[in-house]
Amino acid sequence: MQQGIATLADYGADPAMFLAALRRMPGFDDVAADDLDAMPVKGLVHAHIRIRGRGLVLRVPRLSHFGHDPVHSLAYQAACFERAWPSGATPELHGVIPVQPGIPNGALVVEEIIGRALRLPDDLPAVAKCLAAIHMLPVPDAGNCAPLSIHDDPVAATLAVIEAQAAYLPETGFAPDALAQIADEILWAREFAVQCAGRDQPITLVGTDTHPGNYLIDEAGRAVFVDLEKGLYGAPAIDLAHASVYTSTMWERDSATALKADDVAAFYRHYLECVPAELGDRVEPWFAPLRRLTWLRTTTWCAKWWVEAARPAEDTAGRAASWSADRLDPDHIAGVRARIRDYYDPDTITRIQSEWMG
């Protein structure tokens, strides 16, 4: 693999068959192989390939975080883009290349957003405005939400994710003190889920994976949320937390910043200024507890990735093979592992816990 670049072949796709499928789409019959420009790797799940001269990008999945089969995963992602685009805060979907021989996970054709990485904390007001725009979109009746998931009890749903991811903790080899700290947090989460069952909480369209690395700032200063694979109907407070907890703000190398308490408080204030008072009044009581729950979700996800990514692709099958880091840029993966080691440093966990433990 070219340094820092994920190619179609790295993601299991045949470049010639991919180009042929793209040319079969209306308006793309004249695309040449040289028009496809692989973009630098930033994440773990997608390759992004610019279609030169079109203002469009091919978004090629490698796996589904939700464990969907490739056909379901592609349809789900397409629906996420379609539902969020009316907000004016996300890219527009322009087409879908279906799953087919030589293209095992299909691809989306999406609007290319020209912009830079976030500069924290300066760009947090723009992120607040972006998330508010998504959260203010009308929510369909329950029968019309599919294929997107509905977390009508967001705490219970998030706890279920945490519990599944926590099963990987014993295999990580992380410090016993860190694992004990996480175990205590899981006990809190279980108690919290019982205590808040049935309490009022607004349900909106949410991005879910709203860490700072998933935005671009365009030339007008607008924050655009570009990674919509995990959209669902759930708790807006979780989106706000995932945009601002330590494990999120330190994730992306281009924007890594440990926010101060005043930065976080200002971010939440900006959000409340952007949304209707009724939504703000309902979501505000959930700000603090869902920061704690969301941090636990992100931290246990790291445990899952740590174990699955270490498994050689050629010795595994199905989901485990998809998570293997073997075909990803070694420098990128080294950076990810360094960040996760920091997240599981007992001193780091203690500093994070001080937000809610005093």
For each residue, the residues with C-beta under 8 A, 3 or more apart:
1: 5 6 7 10 327 328 329
2: 5 7 38
3: 329 331
4: 40 41 329 331 332
5: 1 2 38 39 40 41 329
6: 1 10 11 38 41 47 48 327 328 329
7: 1 2 10 11 15 38 47
8: 11 13 14 15 18 38 47 49 60
9: 12 13 14 15
10: 1 6 7 47 327 328
11: 6 7 8 47 60 61 62 105 327
12: 9 62 104 105
13: 8 9 17 18 60 102 103 104 105 107
14: 8 9 17 18 102 103
15: 7 8 9 18 19 33 36
16: 19 20 102
17: 13 14 20 21 100 101 102 103
18: 8 13 14 15 21 22 97 102 103 107
19: 15 16 22 23 31 33 36
20: 16 17 23 24
21: 17 18 24 25 97 98 100 102 103
22: 18 19 25 28 31 51 58 97 109
23: 19 20 28 29 30 31
24: 20 21 28 29
25: 21 22 28 95 97 109
26:
27:
28: 22 23 24 25 31 51
29: 23 24
30: 23
31: 19 22 23 28 35 36 51
32: 35
33: 15 19 36
34: 52
35: 31 32 51 52 53 54
36: 15 19 31 33 49 50 51 52 58
37: 49 50 51 52
38: 2 5 6 7 8 47 48 49 50
39: 5 47 48 49 50 57
40: 4 5
41: 4 5 6 47 328 329 332
42: 48 213 252 254
43: 46 213 227
44: 62 305 309 328 336
45: 61 62 63 65 229
46: 43 59 60 61 62 227 229
47: 6 7 8 10 11 38 39 41 58 60 62
48: 6 38 39 42 57 58 59 60
49: 8 36 37 38 39 57 58 60
50: 36 37 38 39 56 57 58 112
51: 22 28 31 35 36 37 54 56 57 58 109
52: 34 35 36 37
53: 35
54: 35 51 112
55: 111 112
56: 50 51 94 109 110 111 112
57: 39 48 49 50 51 91 109 110 111 112
58: 22 36 47 48 49 50 51 97 107 108 109
59: 46 48 77 107 108 109 110
60: 8 11 13 46 47 48 49 105 107
61: 11 45 46 64 70 73 74 77 105 106 107 229
62: 11 12 44 45 46 47 105 322
63: 45 105 319 322 323
64: 61 67 68 69 70 72 73 76 229
65: 45 209 229 230
66: 73 76 149 230
67: 64 319
68: 64 72 73 76
69: 64 72 73
70: 61 64 73 74 99 104 105 106
71: 74 75 98 99 106
72: 64 68 69 75 76 147
73: 61 64 66 68 69 70 76 77 105 229
74: 61 70 71 77 78 96 98 99 105 106 107 108
75: 71 72 78 79 147
76: 64 66 68 72 73 79 80 147 148 229
77: 59 61 73 74 80 81 108 228 229
78: 74 75 81 82 93 96 108
79: 75 76 82 83 147 148 231
80: 76 77 83 84 148 228 229 230 231
81: 77 78 84 85 90 91 92 93 108 110 228
82: 78 79 85 93
83: 79 80 86 137 148 205 231
84: 80 81 87 89 90 134 137 205 207 225 228 231
85: 81 82 90 91 92 93
86: 83 137
87: 84 90 133 134 136 137
88: 133
89: 84 129 130 131 133 134 222 223 224 225
90: 81 84 85 87 134 224 225 226 228
91: 57 81 85 110 111 112 113 224 226
92: 81 85 110 111
93: 78 81 82 85 96 108 109 110 111
94: 56 109 110 111
95: 25 108 109
96: 74 78 93 106 107 108 109
97: 18 21 22 25 58 100 103 106 107 108 109
98: 21 71 74 103 106
99: 70 71 74 103 104 105 106
100: 17 21 97 103 106
101: 17
102: 13 14 16 17 18 21
103: 13 14 17 18 21 97 98 99 100 106 107
104: 12 13 70 99
105: 11 12 13 60 61 62 63 70 73 74 99
106: 61 70 71 74 96 97 98 99 100 103
107: 13 18 58 59 60 61 74 96 97 103
108: 58 59 74 77 78 81 93 95 96 97
109: 22 25 51 56 57 58 59 93 94 95 96 97
110: 56 57 59 81 91 92 93 94
111: 55 56 57 91 92 93 94
112: 50 54 55 56 57 91
113: 91 216 218 224 226
114: 216 218 219
115: 216 217 218 219 224
116: 119 216 217
117: 212 213 216 217 252 254 255
118: 123 127 212 213 215 217 223 252 254 255
119: 116 122 123 217 255
120: 123 124 212 249 255 257 259 263
121: 124 257 259 260 263 266 267
122: 119
123: 118 119 120 126 127 215 217 223
124: 120 121 127 128 243 244 263 266 267 270
125: 128 129 266 267 270
126: 123 129 130 215 217 221 222 223
127: 118 123 124 130 131 212 215 223 243 267
128: 124 125 131 132 240 267 268 270 271 273 274
129: 89 125 126 132 133 222 223 270 274
130: 89 126 127 133 134 215 222 223 224 225
131: 89 127 128 134 135 207 210 225 236 239 240 243 271
132: 128 129 135 136 271 274 275
133: 87 88 89 129 130 136 137 274
134: 84 87 89 90 130 131 137 204 205 206 207 225 239
135: 131 132 204 205 206 236 239 275 279
136: 87 132 133 204 275 276 279
137: 83 84 86 87 133 134 204 205
138:
139: 145 203 204 205 233
140: 143 144 145
141: 144 145
142: 145 150 152
143: 140 146
144: 140 141
145: 139 140 141 142 148 149 150 233
146: 143
147: 72 75 76 79
148: 76 79 80 83 145 205 231 232 233
149: 66 145 232 233 234
150: 142 145 203 232 233 234
151: 154 157 158 203 232 233 234 235
152: 142 203 233
153: 156 157 197
154: 151 157 158 201 203 234 235 238 290
155: 158 159 192 193 196 197 201 235 290 293
156: 153 159 160 193 197
157: 151 153 154 160 161 234
158: 151 154 155 161 162 235 238 293 294 297
159: 155 156 162 163 189 190 193 293
160: 156 157 163 164
161: 157 158 164 165 297 300
162: 158 159 165 166 186 189 293 296 297 300
163: 159 160 166 167 186
164: 160 161 167 304
165: 161 162 168 297 300 301 303 304
166: 162 163 169 182 186 300 303
167: 163 164
168: 165 171 172 300 303 304 306 307 308
169: 166 172 174 179 182 183 300 303
170: 179
171: 168 307
172: 168 169 179 303 306 307 344
173:
174: 169 178 179 303 344
175: 178 179 344 345 346
176: 179 180
177: 180 181 346
178: 174 175 181 182 344 345 346 349
179: 169 170 172 174 175 176 182 183
180: 176 177 183 184
181: 177 178 184 185 346 349 350 353
182: 166 169 178 179 185 186 296 299 300 349
183: 169 179 180 186 187
184: 180 181 187 188
185: 181 182 188 189 292 296 353
186: 162 163 166 182 183 189 190 296
187: 183 184 190 191
188: 184 185 191 192 292
189: 159 162 185 186 192 193 292 293 296
190: 159 186 187 193 194
191: 187 188 194 195
192: 155 188 189 195 196 289 293
193: 155 156 159 189 190 196 197
194: 190 191 197
195: 191 192
196: 155 192 193 199 201 289
197: 153 155 156 193 194
198:
199: 196
200: 282
201: 154 155 196 235 237 282 283 286
202: 235 236 279 282 283
203: 139 150 151 152 154 233 234 235
204: 134 135 136 137 139 233 234 236 279
205: 83 84 134 135 137 139 148 231 232 233
206: 134 135 210 231 232 233 234 235 236 238 239
207: 84 131 134 210 214 225 227 228 230 231 239
208: 230 231 232 234 238 239 242
209: 65 214 227 229 230 242
210: 131 206 207 214 225 239 240 242 243 248
211: 214 242 243 248 249 251 252 298
212: 117 118 120 127 215 243 248 249 251 252 255 257
213: 42 43 117 118 251 252 254 255
214: 207 209 210 211 225 226 227
215: 118 123 126 127 130 212 223 224 225 226
216: 113 114 115 116 117 223 224 226
217: 115 116 117 118 119 123 126 221 222 223 224
218: 113 114 115 221 222 224
219: 114 115
220:
221: 126 217 218
222: 89 126 129 130 217 218
223: 89 118 123 126 127 129 130 215 216 217
224: 89 90 91 113 115 130 215 216 217 218
225: 84 89 90 130 131 134 207 210 214 215 228
226: 90 91 113 214 215 216
227: 43 46 207 209 214 230
228: 77 80 81 84 90 207 225 231
229: 45 46 61 64 65 73 76 77 80 209
230: 65 66 80 207 208 209 227
231: 79 80 83 84 148 205 206 207 208 228
232: 148 149 150 151 205 206 208
233: 139 145 148 149 150 151 152 203 204 205 206
234: 149 150 151 154 157 203 204 206 208 238
235: 151 154 155 158 201 202 203 206 238 239 283 286 290
236: 131 135 202 204 206 239 240 279 283
237: 201 240 241 283 286 287 290 291
238: 154 158 206 208 234 235 241 242 290 293 294 297
239: 131 134 135 206 207 208 210 235 236 242 243
240: 128 131 210 236 237 243 244 267 268 271 287 290
241: 237 238 244 245 287 290 291 293 294 295
242: 208 209 210 211 238 239 245 248 294 297 298
243: 124 127 131 210 211 212 239 240 248 267
244: 124 240 241 248 249 259 263 264 267 291
245: 241 242 248 249 291 294 295 298 352
246: 249 250 258 259 295 343 348 351 352
247: 250 251 295 298 299 302 343 352
248: 210 211 212 242 243 244 245 251 298
249: 120 211 212 244 245 246 255 256 257 258 259
250: 246 247 256 257 258 339 342 343
251: 211 212 213 247 248 256 339
252: 42 117 118 211 212 213 255 256
253: 256 335
254: 42 117 118 213
255: 117 118 119 120 212 213 249 252
256: 249 250 251 252 253
257: 120 121 212 249 250
258: 246 249 250
259: 120 121 244 246 249 263 264 267
260: 121 263 264
261: 264 265 355
262: 265 266
263: 120 121 124 244 259 260 266 267
264: 244 259 260 261 267 268
265: 261 262 268 269
266: 121 124 125 262 263 269 270
267: 121 124 125 127 128 240 243 244 259 263 264 270 271
268: 128 240 264 265 271 272 287
269: 265 266 272 273
270: 124 125 128 129 266 267 273 274
271: 128 131 132 240 267 268 274 275 280
272: 268 269 275 280 284
273: 128 269 270
274: 128 129 132 133 270 271
275: 132 135 136 271 272 279 280 283
276: 136 279 280
277: 280 281
278: 281 282
279: 135 136 202 204 236 275 276 282 283
280: 271 272 275 276 277 283 284
281: 277 278 284
282: 200 201 202 278 279 285
283: 201 202 235 236 237 275 279 280 286 287
284: 272 280 281 287
285: 282
286: 201 235 237 283 289 290
287: 237 240 241 268 283 284 290 291
288: 291 292 356
289: 192 196 286 292 293
290: 154 155 235 237 238 240 241 286 287 293 294
291: 237 241 244 245 287 288 294 295 355 356
292: 185 188 189 288 289 295 296 355 356
293: 155 158 159 162 189 192 238 241 289 290 296 297
294: 158 238 241 242 245 290 291 297 298
295: 241 245 246 247 291 292 298 299 352
296: 162 182 185 186 189 292 293 299 300
297: 158 161 162 165 238 242 293 294 300 301
298: 211 242 245 247 248 294 295 301 302
299: 182 247 295 296 302 303 343 344
300: 161 162 165 166 168 169 182 296 297 303 304
301: 165 297 298 304 305
302: 247 298 299 305 306 340 343 344
303: 165 166 168 169 172 174 299 300 306 307 344
304: 164 165 168 300 301 307 308
305: 44 301 302 308 309 323 336 340
306: 168 172 302 303 309 310 337 340
307: 168 171 172 303 304 310 311
308: 168 304 305 311 319 320 323 324
309: 44 305 306 323 324 325 333
310: 306 307 324 325
311: 307 308 315 316 320 321 323 324
312: 315 316 324 326
313: 316 321 324 326 327
314: 326
315: 311 312
316: 311 312 313 320 321 324
317: 320 321
318: 321 322
319: 63 67 308 322 323
320: 308 311 316 317 323 324
321: 311 313 316 317 318 324
322: 62 63 318 319
323: 63 305 308 309 311 319 320
324: 308 309 310 311 312 313 316 320 321 327
325: 309 310 328 333
326: 312 313 314
327: 1 6 10 11 313 324
328: 1 6 10 41 44 325 332 333
329: 1 3 4 5 6 41 332 333
330: 333 334
331: 3 4 334 335
332: 4 41 328 329 335 336
333: 309 325 328 329 330 336 337
334: 330 331 337 338
335: 253 331 332 338 339
336: 44 305 332 333 339 340
337: 306 333 334 340 341
338: 334 335 341 342
339: 250 251 335 336 342 343
340: 302 305 306 336 337 343 344
341: 337 338 344 345
342: 250 338 339 345 348
343: 246 247 250 299 302 339 340 348 349
344: 172 174 175 178 299 302 303 340 341 348 349
345: 175 178 341 342 348 349
346: 175 177 178 181 349 350
347: 350 351
348: 246 342 343 344 345 351 352
349: 178 181 182 343 344 345 346 352 353
350: 181 346 347 353 354
351: 246 347 348 354
352: 245 246 247 295 348 349 355
353: 181 185 349 350 356 357
354: 350 351 357 358
355: 261 291 292 352
356: 288 291 292 353
357: 353 354
358: 354
